[in-house]
């Protein structure tokens, strides 16, 4: 990582950075206004949560709705096939 950033002595940089953090005073109270570090990520998560809630509410409504009674249908009665008429017999 140090080579990518162009740091000649990575170990010296890490040691110096740690010393600065140790010497810096730490505030005992949080900042008065919270800071959102990734606002666009938060917007995606909030919208996803909103859509998931809508989806689960709709699914719950569909699954718990009483089943509608189907309207009775009249089945067509089978048509009668006419009985074949006896064929005339030839008389001598």
Phi, psi and omega in degrees: 000323179296324178294322180294320181279352178082026179269129183286312183241094184295319182297317179294321179296315180296318179295315179296321179294318178298319180296320178295321178293324180290329181276339183288135178290140180258130180286132181281338181248150179289165179294150184296327178244126180295149181248127177267117187283333182223077185298324180290324176295319178298320180297320179295315181294318179297317180293320178298318178297317179298314180293322179295322177295315178298317181296315181291324176297317180294317180296319178297317179297316180295321183284333184259357179290142178295143180289132179287144178278128181291146179290138181295138179248143179271117179280133179295136179285146181294140181284144179282133175269129182295143178289140180296138179282145181295139181283143180293140180266142180284135179254136178281000000 
